[in-house]
């Protein structure tokens, strides 16, 4: 397996010097934001990780290899290529064998982070149980990965387009800790509040790191969700974004959009209907998660 893993020079140096590393996904670059904001945000997020005591490792598939850390040219390629595949667990073998470009989802990023020995991963929001899943069975592979793969995912909760209540129920059934960072409620991506309380919370990075250490030291495999709300100054009004999501979902249903095409369609439609406000919020919450992720990686590394 090690012969298909390719580390960037920066990540290689971090491993050699025993520095904390933060994994970053690449689907947000290829499918989550338009160009050039996607590439600009990716570079800014990497710099935020560096500025807060860790080394960034953006992950993707290219040329039949698992890339742990990307060059500026590779980030640009991901952000501009029209045919980048969206990679979850089921797609990995095919894309490695065919040597196509693949951008990693939360699930795939967790898999590759664990292979590389990286314990902390910062992203925007996790996937989850889609609205109407009781009839469609549309449940993100991210949730199953969280139950199996020992990586902490720092995120602004589950994406607002999902059924957050059912997502939390699923995670509870799978034994995945959902830990609110300086919040008692599950954040809902664009908003700080979802109306769903969390049973576990922490006010400090050091305590978060200790919780993860205690969990994994017992051999309890599986990830953890570190639910980190979007900063107040960038949060959208809940009633406003909820009404926008309802309109976007109605259009998706009317056009027969389903499966892995749903999330990119909805995010694009929400950006259009909010006249770009949702994109600004998305960028800011990712930056905030990168900061917290870097601090958590450094604290965990010091234990």
C-alpha positions as CSV (number, residue, x, y, z in Angstrom):
1,X,0.0,0.0,0.0
2,X,2.8,2.4,0.8
3,X,3.9,2.5,-2.8
4,X,0.7,4.3,-3.8
5,X,1.0,7.0,-1.1
6,X,2.9,10.1,-2.2
7,X,3.8,12.7,0.4
8,X,4.5,16.4,-0.5
9,X,7.9,17.7,0.5
10,X,6.3,19.8,3.3
11,X,4.4,16.8,4.8
12,X,7.5,14.6,4.4
13,X,9.5,17.1,6.5
14,X,6.7,17.3,9.1
15,X,6.8,13.5,9.5
16,X,10.6,13.5,9.7
17,X,10.6,16.3,12.3
18,X,7.6,14.8,14.2
19,X,5.3,17.9,13.7
20,X,1.5,17.8,14.1
21,X,-0.3,17.5,10.8
22,X,-3.9,18.4,9.8
23,X,-5.7,16.6,7.0
24,X,-7.8,18.7,4.6
25,X,-10.3,17.4,2.0
26,X,-10.3,18.3,-1.7
27,X,-13.9,17.9,-2.7
28,X,-14.5,21.4,-1.3
29,X,-12.1,22.6,-3.9
30,X,-13.4,20.7,-6.9
31,X,-17.1,20.5,-6.1
32,X,-17.9,22.8,-3.2
33,X,-16.9,26.3,-4.5
34,X,-16.5,28.1,-7.8
35,X,-13.1,29.0,-9.3
36,X,-11.1,31.1,-8.3
37,X,-12.5,31.2,-4.7
38,X,-12.0,27.5,-4.3
39,X,-8.2,27.6,-4.9
40,X,-7.8,30.9,-3.0
41,X,-9.6,29.4,0.0
42,X,-7.6,26.2,-0.2
43,X,-4.4,28.2,0.0
44,X,-5.7,30.4,2.8
45,X,-6.8,27.4,4.8
46,X,-3.4,25.8,4.4
47,X,-1.7,28.9,5.7
48,X,-4.1,29.2,8.6
49,X,-3.1,25.7,9.7
50,X,0.6,26.7,9.5
51,X,-0.1,29.9,11.4
52,X,-1.6,27.9,14.3
53,X,1.1,25.3,14.9
54,X,0.5,22.5,12.4
55,X,1.3,21.4,8.9
56,X,-1.5,21.1,6.3
57,X,-2.0,18.0,4.2
58,X,-4.6,18.4,1.5
59,X,-5.5,15.0,0.2
60,X,-6.5,13.9,-3.4
61,X,-6.0,11.1,-5.9
62,X,-3.8,11.8,-8.9
63,X,-1.9,9.7,-11.4
64,X,-2.7,6.5,-9.6
65,X,-1.4,7.8,-6.3
66,X,-2.8,8.9,-3.0
67,X,-1.5,12.4,-2.6
68,X,-0.9,13.5,1.1
69,X,-0.2,17.2,0.6
70,X,-0.5,19.0,-2.7
71,X,1.7,21.5,-4.5
72,X,0.3,24.9,-5.7
73,X,0.1,23.4,-9.3
74,X,-1.9,20.4,-8.0
75,X,-4.3,22.7,-6.1
76,X,-4.8,24.7,-9.3
77,X,-5.5,21.5,-11.3
78,X,-8.1,20.4,-8.8
79,X,-9.8,23.8,-8.9
80,X,-10.0,24.1,-12.7
81,X,-10.3,20.7,-14.2
82,X,-13.9,20.0,-15.4
83,X,-13.8,16.2,-14.9
84,X,-12.6,15.7,-11.3
85,X,-14.3,12.7,-9.7
86,X,-15.8,12.8,-6.3
87,X,-14.2,10.1,-4.2
88,X,-15.7,8.1,-1.4
89,X,-14.7,4.7,-0.1
90,X,-16.4,2.8,-3.0
91,X,-14.6,4.8,-5.7
92,X,-11.0,4.4,-4.4
93,X,-9.9,1.2,-6.2
94,X,-11.4,2.3,-9.5
95,X,-9.8,5.8,-9.5
96,X,-6.4,4.5,-8.5
97,X,-6.5,1.8,-11.2
98,X,-7.6,4.2,-13.9
99,X,-5.3,7.0,-12.7
100,X,-8.0,9.6,-12.9
101,X,-8.1,12.8,-10.8
102,X,-10.2,12.4,-7.7
103,X,-11.2,14.9,-5.0
104,X,-11.7,13.3,-1.6
105,X,-14.9,13.5,0.4
106,X,-15.0,13.4,4.2
107,X,-15.1,9.6,4.1
108,X,-12.1,9.2,1.7
109,X,-10.1,11.8,3.5
110,X,-10.5,10.0,6.8
111,X,-9.4,6.8,5.2
112,X,-6.2,8.3,3.8
113,X,-5.5,10.4,6.8
114,X,-5.5,7.2,9.0
115,X,-3.3,5.4,6.5
116,X,-0.8,8.4,6.8
117,X,-1.0,8.4,10.6
118,X,-2.9,11.7,10.8
119,X,-5.4,12.0,13.6
120,X,-7.1,15.4,13.0
121,X,-9.0,16.5,9.9
122,X,-10.6,19.9,9.3
123,X,-13.4,20.4,6.9
124,X,-16.6,22.5,6.3
125,X,-19.4,20.1,7.3
126,X,-19.9,16.4,7.4
127,X,-22.4,14.5,5.3
128,X,-25.3,12.8,7.0
129,X,-28.8,11.5,6.7
130,X,-30.6,13.4,3.9
131,X,-34.2,14.7,4.3
132,X,-36.6,12.0,3.1
133,X,-34.1,9.2,3.8
134,X,-36.8,7.0,5.3
135,X,-37.9,6.4,1.7
136,X,-34.7,7.1,-0.4
137,X,-32.1,5.5,2.0
138,X,-29.9,8.5,1.0
139,X,-27.3,8.4,3.9
140,X,-23.8,9.7,3.5
141,X,-20.9,7.3,3.6
142,X,-19.2,9.8,5.9
143,X,-21.3,8.5,8.8
144,X,-20.2,4.9,8.4
145,X,-16.6,6.0,8.0
146,X,-16.9,7.9,11.3
147,X,-17.9,4.7,13.0
148,X,-14.8,2.8,11.7
149,X,-11.9,5.2,11.1
150,X,-10.0,6.8,14.0
151,X,-9.8,10.4,12.9
152,X,-11.3,13.4,14.6
153,X,-13.3,15.6,12.2
154,X,-13.4,19.3,13.0
155,X,-16.5,20.7,11.3
156,X,-19.3,23.2,11.5
157,X,-21.7,20.4,12.2
158,X,-23.7,18.6,9.5
159,X,-24.6,20.5,6.3
160,X,-27.9,22.4,6.8
161,X,-29.5,20.6,3.8
162,X,-29.6,17.4,5.8
163,X,-31.8,16.0,8.5
164,X,-29.7,16.9,11.5
165,X,-31.8,15.1,14.0
166,X,-31.6,11.8,12.2
167,X,-27.9,12.3,11.5
168,X,-27.3,12.6,15.3
169,X,-29.4,9.5,15.9
170,X,-27.3,7.6,13.3
171,X,-24.0,8.7,14.9
172,X,-25.3,7.7,18.4
173,X,-26.2,4.2,17.2
174,X,-22.7,3.9,15.7
175,X,-21.1,5.0,18.9
176,X,-19.5,8.1,17.4
177,X,-18.8,10.9,19.9
178,X,-20.2,14.3,18.8
179,X,-18.4,16.9,20.9
180,X,-19.5,20.5,20.9
181,X,-16.6,22.9,21.0
182,X,-17.8,25.9,23.1
183,X,-21.4,25.0,22.2
184,X,-24.1,22.9,23.8
185,X,-26.0,22.5,20.5
186,X,-25.2,20.9,17.2
187,X,-24.3,23.7,14.7
188,X,-26.0,23.6,11.3
189,X,-23.2,24.7,9.0
190,X,-24.4,28.2,8.0
191,X,-26.0,28.8,11.4
192,X,-24.7,28.3,15.0
193,X,-27.9,26.7,16.1
194,X,-29.9,23.6,14.9
195,X,-32.2,23.1,17.9
196,X,-30.6,19.8,18.7
197,X,-28.7,19.6,22.0
198,X,-25.4,17.7,22.4
199,X,-24.7,15.4,25.3
200,X,-21.0,16.2,25.3
201,X,-19.2,19.5,25.1
202,X,-15.8,21.0,25.8
203,X,-14.7,24.6,26.4
204,X,-10.9,24.0,25.8
205,X,-8.7,22.6,23.1
206,X,-6.7,20.7,25.7
207,X,-9.7,18.9,27.0
208,X,-10.8,17.9,23.5
209,X,-7.3,16.4,22.9
210,X,-7.5,14.5,26.2
211,X,-11.0,13.1,25.3
212,X,-9.6,11.8,22.0
213,X,-6.5,10.4,23.6
214,X,-8.6,8.6,26.3
215,X,-11.0,7.2,23.6
216,X,-8.3,5.8,21.3
217,X,-5.9,4.7,24.1
218,X,-8.6,2.1,25.0
219,X,-8.6,0.7,21.5
220,X,-12.1,2.1,20.8
221,X,-11.8,2.5,17.0
222,X,-13.8,5.1,15.2
223,X,-13.7,8.8,14.7
224,X,-15.2,11.8,16.5
225,X,-17.1,14.8,15.4
226,X,-15.8,18.1,16.8
227,X,-18.7,20.4,16.2
228,X,-17.3,23.9,15.9
229,X,-20.0,26.6,15.2
230,X,-19.4,29.2,12.5
231,X,-18.3,32.5,14.1
232,X,-21.2,34.6,15.1
233,X,-20.2,37.5,12.8
234,X,-20.4,35.2,9.7
235,X,-23.5,33.2,10.6
236,X,-26.6,33.5,8.5
237,X,-30.1,34.0,10.0
238,X,-31.7,30.5,10.6
239,X,-35.1,31.4,9.2
240,X,-33.6,33.0,6.1
241,X,-31.3,30.0,5.2
242,X,-34.0,27.5,6.0
243,X,-36.4,29.1,3.5
244,X,-33.7,29.1,0.9
245,X,-32.9,25.4,1.5
246,X,-36.6,24.5,1.1
247,X,-36.7,26.3,-2.3
248,X,-33.4,24.6,-3.5
249,X,-34.6,21.2,-2.4
250,X,-37.9,21.6,-4.2
251,X,-36.0,22.4,-7.4
252,X,-33.7,19.4,-7.0
253,X,-36.7,17.1,-6.5
254,X,-38.5,18.6,-9.6
255,X,-35.4,18.0,-11.7
256,X,-34.9,14.4,-10.5
257,X,-31.4,15.2,-9.0
258,X,-30.3,12.5,-6.5
259,X,-27.4,10.6,-5.1
260,X,-24.0,12.2,-5.0
261,X,-25.2,15.0,-7.3
262,X,-27.6,16.4,-4.7
263,X,-25.1,18.2,-2.4
264,X,-23.2,20.1,-5.2
265,X,-26.5,21.1,-6.8
266,X,-28.0,22.3,-3.5
267,X,-24.9,24.3,-2.5
268,X,-24.8,25.9,-5.9
269,X,-28.5,26.8,-5.8
270,X,-28.2,28.1,-2.3
271,X,-25.3,30.3,-3.3
272,X,-27.4,31.7,-6.2
273,X,-30.5,32.3,-4.0
274,X,-28.6,34.0,-1.2
275,X,-26.7,36.1,-3.8
276,X,-23.4,34.8,-2.6
277,X,-23.9,35.2,1.1
278,X,-23.8,31.4,1.6
279,X,-20.4,31.2,-0.1
280,X,-18.9,33.8,2.1
281,X,-20.3,31.9,5.2
282,X,-18.9,28.6,3.8
283,X,-15.4,30.1,3.3
284,X,-15.3,31.7,6.8
285,X,-16.5,28.5,8.6
286,X,-13.8,26.4,6.8
287,X,-11.2,28.9,7.9
288,X,-12.4,28.7,11.5
289,X,-12.3,24.9,11.4
290,X,-8.8,25.0,10.1
291,X,-7.7,27.2,13.0
292,X,-9.3,24.9,15.6
293,X,-8.1,21.8,13.8
294,X,-4.5,23.0,13.9
295,X,-4.7,23.9,17.6
296,X,-6.3,20.5,18.3
297,X,-3.6,18.6,16.3
298,X,-0.8,20.5,18.1
299,X,-2.4,19.8,21.5
300,X,-3.0,16.1,20.8
301,X,0.5,15.8,19.4
302,X,1.9,17.1,22.7
303,X,0.1,14.5,24.9
